[in-house]
Amino acid sequence: MKKMWMSLTLTGLLLIAAGCGSNGSSGSGEKAAGTEQSGGSAEGKTYKVAISQIVEHPSLDETRKGFLAGLKDAGIEEGKNLTVDYNNAQGDATTNLSIAQKIADSDSDLALAIATGPAQALVQQIQDKPVLFAAVTDPLGAKIVSDLEKPGANVTGASDTNPEAIVQLMDFVASELPDVKTVGLILNEGEPNAVVMADNAEKALASHGIKLVKASVTNTSEVKQAADSLVGKADALFITLDNTVVSAVDTIIQVANDNDIPFFSSDRDTVEKGAMATVGFKYYDHGYQVGQMAAKILKDGANPGDMPVSFPDKLDLILNVKAAKEQGVEVTDSMKSKVQDPDNDIIE
């Protein structure tokens, strides 16, 4: 009897220990983090996030990195308690739709769209899980949400544009480069966000008596030819947050450098690569902001439809001195004085 009693006791203890050791994972093989981190505890939970990105280029890649960093700082970290399903459409509309359908059928807890096309596709396909978007210029015009303050349903996110950024950049061109009378814009008119920004640029330039000349493209392979076509027609070059164009930005930089044409962009990453200037922000910070939103949804149960769409509010002139010289422009003290954070936003 004594041996039987000891056997039953040991069995009971083993069962209790086994119950305490369960982490509630979904069977994905990921190990849950059992430590307290900023933003609360993620103990005992695992998460699955699906990402749809339209194409690879620096701004969108930095957005994704920032998003994952925002989650990590909230205690949701890839390789610990987070599984990430990353999908890239490589600029193809059919692939973009297929990715959205795949994510809709998956068991992911949340979906992130990076750029307008993926956001439109995910919103159309998914109603039963949260959808966040980033790097979207005009979420209202693209019919991703119907209200910026209270998006409703299962969707919210962050727009990557502040209309004032284009106005400030065109003001800079007009005041610091008085010989510029015509600005050439390379544009894919099939991208709604690019068209909106082009219209804003045209209005801002017109207020200074500067004309905007457009060179249209339908795919990345046409960008070099479009840039070449503007040589002799434009005193400066400009691009919006146009994924088709930004994907081939190296060819525009080469044309600008070879022909001494100042080249302005709508994102910091392109300035770091060789455009002369922009008024903007870091896409990493933009993605981080959306990662924080995702953490509130996943950990705190926040309702996406009640979370206002956010916009970049820390705008600054970002100036690449070396690129300016390559494009025939001597950077003056007046130009530098317009940079609020020279330590970070003047690139030598």
N, C-alpha and C positions, 0 to 999 in steps of 0.2 A: 504493500500500500504506500509505503514511504517513497519508493522509487517511482511509482505511478504519479504521486502528487508532485514530485520534483519535475517530472517530465512535462506535466500539464502546466506548471508554473513557467518553465522555460519557454514553452510554446507560446504562452500568453504574452510573455515579455517580448519575444521576437515579433509577434503580430503588432504589438503597440509600437515598437521601434520602426517597423516597416511603414506603419501609418504616419508616424511623425516625419519620416524621411521623404514623403511624397511632395513634389514641387508643383503639381498641377499642370505639368507641361502637356502640350497637345500631341506629343508623340513625334515631333519633328526631329528629335535628336539633339535639339539645342538645350543648353544648360541654363537654368534660370539664375539670375544674379540674386544673391541672398544678402546684399549689403545695402545700407542706407546711403543714398546719394542725393545731390541737390535736386529739389523738386519733389521729394517724397520717396517712399520705398517702393521698389519694383519687385520685392521679395515674393517668390511663389508664382510669378506670372511670366509668360513668354508672349511675344508679339510677332506678328507677321505684317510687313509693309510691302506693297507692290508699287514700283515706280515706272512710269511711262515717260520717256524723254524723246523729243522729236528728232534730235540729231546731236552729234558730238561737236561742241565748240567750247572755248574757255568759259564764257559766261554761264552757259547751262551746266557745264561740269562743276563749276564753282558753286552754283546754286545747290546741286545735289550734295556736294561735300558739306556745305553749310547746314543743310537740312539734317543730315546724319549727325553732325556735331551738336546741333540743337537737341536732338533726341538723346544723344550720349550724355550731355550735361544734365539731362533730366532723369538719368538712370536707365535709359533704354539704349543698349549698346549692341551693335552687330557682333556676333560671335559669342555673346553671353546670354542675353535674353531677347535678342532681336534677330529675325530672319528677314533678309531683304531680297525681293524678287525684282531685279533691275532689268528693264527692257528698253531698247533703243530702236526707233523706227528708221534711223538713217535717212530721214527726210522723205520717206515713202508713205503716201497717204493710205494705201491699202494695208501696209504693215502696221501703221498707226491704228487703224480700225481693228485689225486682228489682235493686237496687243490689248486693246480696251476690252474686247470680248473675252479674251483669256483671263484678264484680271477680274472681270465681272463673275466668271464661273469659279474663281479660286476661293480659298478659305482665308484670304488675307483680311486683316482687321481694319486696314485703312489703305487708300490708294492716293498716290501723289502724281499729279500731272505737271511736267516741266515744259512749258510753252503752250501757246493757244490751241494748236491742233490736238495734242493729247488731252487737254482739258475738255474741249468740246466732245471728243469721243468718249471719255470716261463719264462725263455727265449724262450723255445719252444712254449709256449702257448700264450704269450702276445706280440703283435706288436703295439698296439694302445695306450699304456700308459708307462710312465717311469718305468724302473725296476732297482733297486739298489741291490747290493749284499754286504754281509759282512761275515767274517769268512770263506773265500774261500782261499785255499792255492795256487792253480795253475789255475787261470782263463783262461789262454791260453790252457793249456793241457786239461782242462775240457770243452773246446770249448764254454765257456760262452762269451768271447770276442775274436776277432781275432787280436787286436792291443791294447797294454796297454796305449799308449800315446793318441790315438784317437780311442776309442772303436767303434764309429759309431752306427747307428740305435738308439735304445731307451734304451741302457744298459750301466751302469758303476757301480763303487763301490770301495771296498777296499779289498785287499788281507791281510790275517792275518799272513803272513810269510815273513821273510827276510832270504834268504838262509844262510846269515852270522851268524844268531843266532845259528843254529845247529853246524856250524864249531866252533864257540866260546865255545859252551857247551862241545863239544867233546875235544877241547883243554884243557878245565878246568879239565875234567875227567882224561885225560892223564897226566897232569902236577901235579895235586894235589892228585891223587889216583894211584900211580905207580904200586900197586899190581893188578890193574884191567887189565886183559888180554883178557877177554871176556865180552861182553855186550849183555844181552838178551832183545829182542824186541818183545812185544806182538802186533800183527798187524792183522787188517782186510784188506786183500788184495783186497777186493771189493770196498774200498774207495780210489779213485785215489789220493786224497791229501795225504793220509797216505803213499801210495807207493812212491810218489815223495820224501817225507821227509825221508822215510826209506833209499832210495837210497843215499840221501845226507849224512845221518848219517854214512852209511856203508863206503862211500868214505872218509869221515873225519876221522873215526876211523882207517881205513886202513893206512892212512898216519902216524899213530902213532904205527902201528904194532898190533892194537887191533882188534879182530875178533867180528863180529856181528852174533848172533844166533837168528833166528826168531822162534816164536811160533804163529801159525796162528789161528785166530778165525773167525767165520762167524756171531756170534751174542753175545750179552752182557752176556748171561748165561754161555758162554764158557771161559770167561776171567779168572776166579779164577783157573780153571784147567790148563789153559795155563801158568799162573804165577807159579803155583806149579811145572809144568813140567820143569821150568828153574832153580829150586833150585838144586844146585850141578853142573849145566852146565854153569852158568853165574856168574861172579864176581860182576856185577851190572845190574840193570834193567833200561829200557828206554821205553817211549812211545811217539808217535808223536801226532799231532792234529787229532786223530782218534776218531770220535764220538762214535763208537761202544765200543771202549776200555775205553775212558774217562768216559762214563756213568757208568762203573763198577769199577772206580779207587779205591774205598775204599777197594776192595778185594785185589788189588795189594799192597796197602799200608800195609795191614795186613800181607801179605806174606813177604814183605820186612822187616817189623819190627820183625816178629817172627823168621826170619832166618838171621838177621843182614846183609842184602844185601842193599847197597845204591841204591836208586831209583831216577832217573832223568826223568823229564817231559818236555813237549814243551810249557807249559802255566803256567802263574803265579798262577791261581786259584788252580791248582793241587798242587803246592808247598805250598800254604796256607793251603791246606787240609792235607798235610803230606808227599809229595815228598821232597827230599833233596834240589834240586836246578833246575833251568832252566836259560836260557838266553831269556828274553822276555820283555813283556810290559803288560799294563792293558787292558783287553778286553773292559772295560767301555770306555776308551779313544778311542779305535778302533771304537766302535759303535758311539760315539759322533762325530767322524770325518765324518762318513757316514750320521749322522743326519744333519750335517752342509751342506753336499752335497745336501740332500733332500730339505732343506730349500731354497737353491739357485734355485732349479728346480721349487718348488711350488710357491715361492714368486716372484722370479726374472725372471722366464721363461727360465732359463738356459737349454741348450740342453744336455741331458746325453751323447750323442755320442761324444760331444766335450770336455768332462771332463775326464782327465787322471785317470786311475786306481791308487789308492794310496797304499802306503806300510808303515808299521811301521818303523820309523827311530830313535826312542829313545830306543835302546836296552841296557839292563843292566843285570848283573848276579843277580839273586834273590836267596837268601840262607836262608833255614829254619834250624836254629841251633838245635832246639829241635828234629826235624825229623831226622837230621843227627845222633844225639846221639842214637835215637831209632834204627837206622839202622847200628849201630856199628862204626860210624865215628866220631872222635873228630875233631871239626872245629878248624882250625889253623888260626893264624894271616895272614898267606899267603893267605888262602882262602878268608878271610874277606877283604883283601887289593884289591881284584879283583872286589869288589862291588863299583860302582861309587857313588851310593846314599845310603849309609849305613842306614840313618835314615828311609828310606822307604823300602829298599830292603833287609835288614837283618831282618829276622823274628825270634824273640827269643822264 
